[in-house]
Amino acid sequence: NAYLVNQHTAVFFMIHVLQLSLDYGVCKETSWALAGFCALVFRLSGDVKGSKILGRFALILLDRLQAKEMLPRVYVTVYGIFAMFETSKAVSEKFLHAYEVGMQTGDIYWAMYSARTYCEAGFFSGVELELLWRDIQVFEKQMIQYNQESLWNLIVPLRQSVLALTQCSDDLSQHSSEFFTEGKKLLDDHIEKNRYYPATVFCFYFSCLAYIFGDHDFATDMLKQRKNLEIKVPTEFLAFGATSFFDGLLSTACARQTKNDKWIKYALECFEKTKNRDRNNLQRVLLLETEISILMGKTSDAVTNYNKAIDIAGKKGYIHEQAIASERAGDFCVSQGDARACYYYSEAERLYLRWGAKGKASDLKRNSLLSDLP
């Protein structure tokens, strides 16, 4: 993917292809250039309308030219952006189709890229972790078989995250410590070999995971390291809008603990990004808004807004975010001496188990009011 290697080269290529198309007529490569511009416009300016127009134009052209060999790269690029403002579950099947077509046409790189994106979309839209784990195992073997090391490097942190969430241990703190230590070794190897983009992906997954397990110190270290590494790469890892969402959750947690204005400022930035870019996931916007309001001392509507976020996440099938919102509601109730905390923690545990996150459910039971229940 030229864009991940050199942004200027990628932009020059897209402009050149479009100029040739204007001069001599469209070709199958035109659809790919338009797809690239769809992603570029969204990433650089956040222009949802403009990126939608370019993306739809690319898809129409792809269909009219019957350019099957271009489908994997066009689909994964366009729908990777469309997933920011459409339901991730609705577009994830497009990634699977792109994988299948890529394997049929021999476009192995983009088939594997689509497979990795399909798995990521599943993780961030709350697909059952056991099912996701099976898919990851299949695609990892194929990536190794077809020597797609760069893509294997990008799916490893997802595999590690699923393992950490699903594995239940009698000594969970030791299990988590060992897991994060092993992950740090893999991250350091990426940095040592100048593989900065995979390193940023690793940092995000581990900050996300550490936040879920309540290890805010490690999560903060990973967030800071990711920000330093992003200076060295042409594009950030968006994770279907989950990056700004989890960064926002973590920064509000840090702001509560440290009272540092920089965390409040960053939380507000993440909230604005989520509100403007991740328009299809209102539960994320509501949860971040509630967290920030509590931070500012506005607590009167907190439980009502937590309930709204829980309800919307449930209707969308985002079990993991429904669980996170329930847990945060429990934490808030504890801080207020509200007896409803036990209810929210019980709901969170049930939802984590339904997601398949047995490790997290066990951790929650040990470290909340649920530990006092029979």
C-alpha positions in Angstrom: 0.0 0.0 0.0 1.9 3.1 -1.3 0.0 5.4 1.1 1.5 3.7 4.1 5.0 3.9 2.7 5.0 7.4 1.1 2.0 9.7 1.2 3.3 12.0 -1.5 4.0 9.1 -3.9 0.5 7.8 -3.4 -1.1 11.2 -4.0 1.0 11.7 -7.1 0.0 8.3 -8.5 -3.7 9.0 -7.9 -3.5 12.4 -9.5 -1.6 11.0 -12.5 -4.2 8.2 -13.1 -7.1 10.7 -12.9 -5.4 13.1 -15.3 -4.8 10.3 -17.8 -8.5 9.3 -17.4 -9.6 12.8 -18.2 -7.3 13.0 -21.2 -7.9 9.5 -22.7 -11.0 8.1 -21.0 -11.6 6.0 -17.9 -10.1 2.6 -17.3 -10.2 0.0 -14.5 -7.4 1.8 -12.6 -9.6 5.0 -12.5 -11.9 3.3 -9.9 -8.8 2.6 -7.7 -7.6 6.2 -8.0 -11.1 7.5 -7.0 -11.2 5.1 -4.1 -7.8 6.4 -2.9 -9.1 10.0 -3.1 -12.2 8.9 -1.1 -9.9 7.8 1.7 -7.5 10.8 1.3 -10.3 13.4 1.5 -11.8 11.9 4.6 -8.5 11.4 6.4 -7.1 14.8 5.7 -10.2 17.0 6.0 -12.9 14.8 7.6 -15.2 15.8 4.6 -17.9 13.1 4.9 -19.9 14.4 1.9 -16.9 14.7 -0.4 -15.6 11.2 0.5 -19.0 9.7 0.0 -19.3 11.2 -3.5 -15.8 10.0 -4.5 -16.4 6.5 -3.0 -19.7 6.0 -4.7 -18.3 7.2 -8.0 -15.5 4.6 -7.6 -18.0 1.8 -6.9 -20.2 2.8 -9.9 -17.2 2.8 -12.2 -16.0 -0.5 -10.9 -19.4 -2.0 -11.6 -19.8 -0.5 -15.1 -16.3 -1.6 -16.2 -16.8 -5.1 -14.6 -13.2 -4.7 -13.3 -13.3 -7.7 -11.0 -9.5 -7.7 -10.6 -9.8 -4.2 -9.0 -12.6 -5.1 -6.7 -10.6 -6.1 -3.5 -8.6 -2.9 -3.4 -11.5 -0.6 -4.2 -13.9 -2.3 -1.8 -11.5 -2.4 1.2 -10.6 1.3 0.6 -14.0 2.7 0.0 -15.9 0.6 2.6 -13.1 1.1 5.1 -14.1 4.8 5.0 -17.8 4.2 4.7 -17.7 2.1 7.9 -17.0 5.4 9.7 -20.5 6.6 9.0 -22.4 3.4 8.2 -22.8 0.4 10.5 -19.6 -1.6 10.6 -21.5 -4.8 10.6 -23.3 -3.8 7.4 -20.1 -3.2 5.5 -18.0 -6.1 7.0 -19.5 -8.5 4.5 -18.1 -6.3 1.7 -14.6 -7.0 3.2 -15.3 -10.7 3.2 -16.5 -10.5 -0.4 -13.3 -8.6 -1.3 -11.2 -11.3 0.3 -13.0 -14.0 -1.7 -12.7 -12.2 -5.0 -9.0 -11.4 -4.3 -8.3 -15.1 -3.8 -10.2 -16.0 -7.0 -8.3 -13.5 -9.1 -4.9 -14.0 -7.6 -4.7 -10.6 -5.9 -3.3 -12.1 -2.7 -2.1 -8.9 -1.1 -5.5 -7.2 -1.3 -7.3 -10.4 -0.4 -5.2 -10.7 2.8 -5.7 -6.9 3.4 -9.4 -7.4 3.1 -9.3 -10.4 5.5 -7.5 -8.4 8.1 -9.9 -5.5 7.7 -12.9 -7.9 8.0 -11.5 -9.2 11.3 -10.9 -5.7 12.6 -14.4 -4.6 11.7 -15.8 -7.6 13.6 -13.8 -6.8 16.7 -14.9 -3.1 16.8 -18.5 -3.9 16.1 -18.8 -6.5 18.9 -18.7 -9.8 17.0 -18.6 -12.8 19.3 -14.9 -13.3 20.2 -14.9 -17.1 19.7 -16.1 -16.7 16.1 -13.6 -13.9 15.5 -10.8 -16.1 16.9 -11.6 -18.8 14.4 -11.4 -16.4 11.5 -8.2 -14.9 12.7 -6.6 -18.3 12.9 -7.6 -19.2 9.3 -6.4 -15.8 7.9 -3.1 -15.8 9.8 -2.2 -19.2 8.4 -2.9 -17.9 4.9 -0.8 -14.8 5.5 2.1 -16.9 6.5 1.5 -19.4 3.6 1.5 -16.5 1.0 4.4 -14.6 2.6 2.3 -11.6 3.5 4.5 -10.6 6.5 3.5 -6.9 6.5 -0.2 -7.9 6.9 0.5 -10.6 9.4 2.3 -8.0 11.5 -1.0 -5.9 11.5 -3.3 -8.8 12.6 -1.0 -10.1 15.4 -2.1 -7.3 17.9 -5.7 -8.1 17.2 -5.1 -11.8 17.8 -3.2 -11.0 21.1 -6.1 -8.8 22.2 -8.7 -11.5 21.6 -6.6 -14.0 23.5 -6.3 -11.7 26.5 -10.0 -11.0 26.6 -11.1 -14.6 26.3 -8.6 -16.4 28.5 -9.6 -16.8 32.1 -6.9 -17.4 34.8 -7.0 -18.0 38.5 -4.3 -15.2 38.8 -5.6 -12.7 36.2 -3.3 -9.9 37.3 -0.3 -12.2 36.6 -1.9 -13.3 33.3 -2.4 -9.7 32.2 1.1 -8.7 33.3 2.6 -11.5 31.3 0.4 -10.7 28.3 1.4 -7.0 28.3 5.1 -7.9 28.8 5.0 -10.2 25.7 3.2 -7.5 23.7 5.8 -4.9 24.6 8.5 -7.2 23.3 6.7 -7.5 19.9 6.2 -3.7 19.9 9.8 -3.0 20.6 10.8 -5.3 17.7 8.6 -3.3 15.3 10.2 0.0 16.4 13.8 -1.5 16.3 13.1 -2.5 12.6 11.5 0.8 11.7 8.1 -0.7 11.2 6.3 2.3 12.6 2.8 1.8 11.3 2.4 -1.7 12.8 3.9 -0.3 16.0 1.1 2.4 16.1 -1.5 -0.4 15.6 0.1 -2.4 18.4 0.1 0.7 20.7 -3.6 1.3 20.0 -4.8 -2.2 20.7 -2.8 -2.4 23.9 -4.0 1.0 25.2 -7.6 -0.1 24.3 -7.1 -3.4 26.1 -5.4 -1.9 29.1 -8.3 0.5 29.5 -10.8 -2.3 29.4 -8.9 -4.1 32.1 -8.6 -0.9 34.2 -4.8 -0.6 33.8 -4.8 3.1 33.1 -1.1 3.6 33.6 -0.1 1.1 30.9 -2.9 2.4 28.7 -1.5 5.9 29.0 2.0 4.8 28.2 0.8 3.1 25.1 -1.2 6.2 24.0 1.8 8.5 24.5 4.0 6.1 22.6 1.5 5.9 19.7 1.3 9.7 19.4 5.1 9.8 19.2 5.2 7.1 16.5 2.4 8.7 14.5 4.8 11.6 13.6 6.8 9.1 11.6 3.9 7.6 9.6 1.8 9.2 6.9 -1.6 8.1 8.3 -3.1 7.2 11.7 -4.9 4.0 12.5 -8.6 4.9 12.7 -10.0 1.5 13.8 -13.4 2.4 12.4 -13.7 5.4 14.7 -12.7 3.4 17.8 -9.4 5.2 18.1 -10.9 8.6 19.1 -13.5 6.8 21.2 -11.1 4.8 23.4 -8.7 7.7 23.5 -11.6 9.8 24.8 -12.5 7.3 27.5 -8.9 6.9 28.6 -8.2 10.7 28.7 -11.3 11.3 30.8 -10.1 8.6 33.2 -6.7 10.3 33.3 -8.3 13.7 33.9 -10.3 12.3 36.9 -7.1 10.9 38.4 -4.6 13.7 37.7 -6.9 16.8 37.4 -4.5 17.7 34.6 -5.9 20.2 32.0 -4.0 18.5 29.1 -6.2 15.4 29.6 -9.4 17.4 29.7 -8.3 19.2 26.5 -7.5 15.9 24.7 -10.8 14.4 25.9 -12.7 17.3 24.3 -10.7 16.8 21.1 -11.6 13.1 21.0 -15.3 13.9 21.7 -15.4 16.3 18.7 -13.7 13.8 16.4 -16.1 11.1 17.4 -19.1 13.4 17.0 -18.0 14.7 13.6 -16.5 11.5 12.1 -18.2 8.6 13.7 -21.8 9.7 13.1 -23.3 6.2 12.9 -22.3 5.3 16.5 -24.4 7.6 18.7 -23.6 5.4 21.7 -20.0 6.4 21.5 -20.9 10.1 21.4 -23.3 9.7 24.3 -20.9 7.8 26.5 -18.0 10.3 25.9 -20.4 13.2 26.5 -21.6 11.7 29.7 -18.0 11.1 30.9 -17.0 14.6 30.1 -20.1 16.1 31.8 -19.3 14.2 35.0 -15.7 15.4 34.8 -17.1 19.0 34.7 -19.3 18.3 37.7 -22.6 17.9 35.8 -23.9 14.7 37.2 -27.7 15.1 37.3 -28.4 13.3 34.0 -25.5 10.9 34.1 -27.4 7.7 34.9 -30.1 8.6 32.3 -27.4 9.2 29.6 -25.6 6.0 30.5 -28.8 4.1 30.0 -29.3 5.8 26.6 -25.8 4.7 25.5 -26.4 1.2 26.8 -29.7 1.0 25.0 -28.4 2.2 21.7 -25.3 0.0 21.8 -27.6 -3.0 22.5 -29.9 -2.2 19.6 -26.9 -2.0 17.3 -25.5 -5.3 18.6 -22.3 -3.6 19.9 -22.2 -5.9 22.9 -18.7 -4.8 24.0 -19.6 -1.1 24.1 -22.9 -2.0 25.9 -20.7 -3.7 28.5 -18.3 -0.9 28.8 -21.1 1.7 29.2 -22.7 -0.6 31.9 -19.4 -0.9 33.8 -18.9 2.9 33.7 -22.5 3.4 35.0 -21.6 1.0 37.8 -18.4 3.0 38.6 -20.4 6.2 38.6 -23.0 4.8 41.0 -20.3 3.6 43.4 -18.8 7.1 43.4 -22.3 8.5 44.3 -23.1 5.8 46.9 -25.9 4.6 44.6 -27.1 1.0 45.3 -27.8 0.6 41.5 -24.1 -0.1 41.1 -24.5 -3.8 41.7 -27.2 -4.0 38.9 -24.9 -2.3 36.4 -21.9 -4.4 37.3 -24.0 -7.5 36.9 -25.2 -6.4 33.5 -21.6 -5.6 32.5 -20.4 -9.0 33.5 -23.3 -10.7 31.6 -22.5 -8.7 28.5 -18.8 -9.3 28.6 -19.6 -13.1 28.9 -22.0 -12.8 26.0 -19.2 -11.1 23.9 -16.9 -14.0 24.9 -14.6 -11.9 27.1 -14.4 -14.4 29.9 -11.1 -12.9 31.1 -12.6 -9.5 31.5 -15.8 -10.8 33.1 -13.7 -12.6 35.7 -11.6 -9.5 36.3 -14.8 -7.4 36.7 -16.2 -9.8 39.3 -13.0 -9.8 41.3 -12.6 -6.0 41.3 -16.2 -4.7 41.8 -19.0 -5.0 44.2 -19.8 -8.3 42.5 -17.0 -9.8 44.6 -19.4 -9.5 47.6 -22.2 -11.3 45.9 -22.8 -15.1 46.4 
